[in-house]
Amino acid sequence: MSCEITSGRRTVPGGAVQETRFFHAHQDVAYPIPGQIIVTAKRHFCFLTEMSQAETSEFLPLVQRIRREQERQLGIEHVYYIYNEDTTHHFHLWMVPRYPWMARFGKSIEAVRPALRHAREQMSSEHHLAAVAEAAAKLRESLAREVEPDGHCDRYLRPETTASVAREALRHVIAPNQNPARSLDRPQSKDVSNSDIDNPRCR
């Protein structure tokens, strides 16, 4: 799935929010939380220590740009960063926003899993999907105004996907009547998302 997304063979529902020479950032569609972004490496590797010097130089500024726009455009004050080496996917970083409604699940990293489960099981209505699509569009448009330090700018840096198109795409991925009994501990099917937290070791 990651290979298809980063190569452009598969369109990400909701669209990418930014694409650079080495990385692809898009809204996480498995968990419909506005502004929850996955930053994925285009090259297939699993470990932070496997990043090239060029990838390393590009990675942190990209994450910083996204984080600034999460706060400026969406009012997100705090973010959990999750990086998992125990995966079959490309290297990727989850940027999970902390919203006030998540307080019921606690405040530590242990609260992330139940919050994600709640979002997947209870936040798939038209209203929620519209909010996710609108947030992705805002991030995409604000990030499109920024250019890479070397002047590189890919097609995904431009806001080509409108909120309505993104919302329609998200609806096909997260059906409003999907089975609420699904558990985070059970891997998603590959046609849904590349964002499962629990996966077999990549090596």
Secondary structure by P-SEA (a helix, b strand, c coil): caaaaaacccccccccccccccbbbbcccccccccbbbbbbcccccccccccaaaaaacaaaaaaaaaaaaacccccbbbbbbbccccccbbbbbcccccccccccccccaaaaaaaaaacccccaaaaaaaaaaaaaaaaaaaacccccccccccccccccaaaaaaaaaaacccccccccccccccccccccccccccccc
